[in-house]
Amino acid sequence: MDRVDFSVVNAVLKTICRENGIARDRKAVLQIATLLLALWKQGEHEGAALERVAREKLAEASIILPDTDTEQSSLDQV
C-alpha cells in the first residue's frame, strides 16, 4: 500500500471545506478527512481525482447540508 501523501489530502480537504463553508465545523471536517483517507486507501492518489470522487460521495450523502432532523450526520452512513 502506498503511503498517504498528506499534502494532497490536506489540500483537497481545505478546498472542499472552504467551498462549502464548513471550516469551523470540526465534526464535518473530521468526517470529510476520514472520507478522503478512505478514498486514498481505495486508490484515489491524484488530487483532482480525489477531489472529484469526494465531492460525488459527499453529494450522495448530503453531508454539506446540515441535517437538522437528526443528530447523526449522513456521512456516517457512507
C-alpha positions as CSV (number, residue, x, y, z in Angstrom):
1,M,0.0,0.0,0.0
2,D,1.3,3.5,-0.9
3,R,2.0,5.9,1.9
4,V,-0.6,8.6,2.3
5,D,0.6,11.9,0.8
6,F,-1.0,14.2,3.4
7,S,-0.1,17.3,1.4
8,V,-2.5,16.1,-1.3
9,V,-5.2,15.0,1.2
10,N,-4.9,18.2,3.2
11,A,-5.1,20.4,0.1
12,V,-8.3,18.6,-1.1
13,L,-9.7,18.8,2.5
14,K,-9.1,22.6,2.6
15,T,-10.6,23.1,-0.8
16,I,-13.8,21.2,-0.1
17,C,-14.2,22.8,3.4
18,R,-13.6,26.3,2.1
19,E,-16.0,25.9,-0.9
20,N,-18.8,24.7,1.5
21,G,-18.1,27.0,4.4
22,I,-17.6,24.3,6.9
23,A,-14.1,25.2,8.2
24,R,-15.4,25.8,11.7
25,D,-17.5,22.7,12.0
26,R,-14.9,20.3,13.4
27,K,-17.1,17.2,13.2
28,A,-17.8,17.8,9.5
29,V,-14.1,18.5,8.8
30,L,-13.2,15.2,10.6
31,Q,-15.8,13.3,8.6
32,I,-14.6,14.7,5.3
33,A,-10.9,13.9,6.3
34,T,-12.0,10.4,7.1
35,L,-13.7,10.0,3.7
36,L,-10.6,11.4,1.9
37,L,-8.3,8.9,3.7
38,A,-10.7,6.0,2.8
39,L,-10.7,7.1,-0.8
40,W,-6.9,7.3,-0.7
41,K,-6.8,3.7,0.5
42,Q,-9.1,2.7,-2.4
43,G,-6.6,4.1,-4.9
44,E,-7.5,7.7,-5.4
45,H,-4.0,9.2,-5.2
46,E,-4.2,12.1,-7.6
47,G,-5.5,15.4,-6.1
48,A,-8.1,16.2,-8.8
49,A,-9.5,12.7,-8.9
50,L,-9.6,12.5,-5.1
51,E,-11.4,15.8,-5.0
52,R,-13.9,14.7,-7.7
53,V,-14.8,11.4,-6.1
54,A,-15.0,13.0,-2.6
55,R,-17.5,15.6,-4.0
56,E,-19.6,12.8,-5.5
57,K,-19.7,10.9,-2.3
58,L,-20.5,14.0,-0.3
59,A,-23.3,14.9,-2.6
60,E,-24.7,11.4,-2.3
61,A,-24.5,11.6,1.5
62,S,-25.8,15.2,1.6
63,I,-23.1,16.0,4.2
64,I,-22.7,19.6,3.0
65,L,-26.3,20.5,4.1
66,P,-26.8,20.4,7.9
67,D,-29.1,17.6,8.9
68,T,-31.4,19.3,11.4
69,D,-33.8,16.4,11.9
70,T,-31.2,14.0,13.4
71,E,-28.0,14.4,15.4
72,Q,-26.2,11.8,13.2
73,S,-24.5,13.1,10.1
74,S,-25.5,11.4,6.9
75,L,-21.8,10.8,6.1
76,D,-21.7,8.3,8.9
77,Q,-23.7,6.1,6.6
78,V,-21.2,6.3,3.7
